[in-house]
Amino acid sequence: MDGLGRDSVQTKPTVPARISHFVFAFVLIGWGILGLVKGDFAPGWQPVPESMPARQALAYVCAFVCIAVGAALLWRRTSTLAARVFFFWLLIWLVVLRLPWMIVSFGVDHWWSASSTAMLTAAAWIVYVSLANDWDRQHLGLVVDRQGLALARILFGLGLIPIGLAHFLYLEATAPLVPPWLMWPVFWAYFTGAAFIAAGIAIIIGVLPRLASMLVTLQIGLLTLVVWVPIVLTGHPNAFQWGEVVVSIILTACSWAVADSFRDVPWLGFSLGSRGKLS
């Protein structure tokens, strides 16, 4: 067996802290329940073309997949299978439904949804790597070994950058969302956008990745609490705002799972990804 094969069999990637694992699972369950209640694709799965064959049935399948995977992740015997199924489900969704639409119609709806789907897929990939068993390492070694973990992190970082750019390109939509008591809405719109971009680059190149991923988790969580929750509690949110609340909660859980994959890396350390020690 060659060196790569030895590493992939004998070295198991680090496992996300249990609290982030549970949060990710419960968020998936809630996401699925929302889809069932809505009777359509829940926010995060959209946009889906109205011309999609069996669109209604697919919406329910997505909801049931989220509920089943979330519940199965909470039970050790089924967690590996659940993580494997969910990762490949999201990967197909990203490759078949998101990337082609970015080429056909490169609008904000399509690249924004592609970015969030990329982040969700990356988080599911990292959870899968952490739960991979001997069968996975034998048959899907390139997916679950240290190179797969590095690629998942890169995918997550790539997803962050367009979200940060949107704060600059669509300032007229972003700045008004800043609560009045924070003041300086333009500054905060630019600051959070730059923070997303900086975190994405840091995670991609492995410079202070643990700090970057934890800070971006904190940032998305604070945006959820400071921006979106008050809109829901004090006003009459429209469909777009409700969707942003849901997606923000999902991405917070995803970012947390990604951040936990760096917990063996010092806060001010570096990660060499597939080129060096598995972190």
Helices and strands as residue ranges (DSSP letters): H 3-10, H 18-38, H 55-73, H 76-92, I 93-98, H 99-104, H 108-131, H 134-139, H 141-144, H 146-169, H 171-174, G 175-177, G 180-182, H 185-205, H 209-223, I 224-228, H 229-234, H 239-260, G 273-275
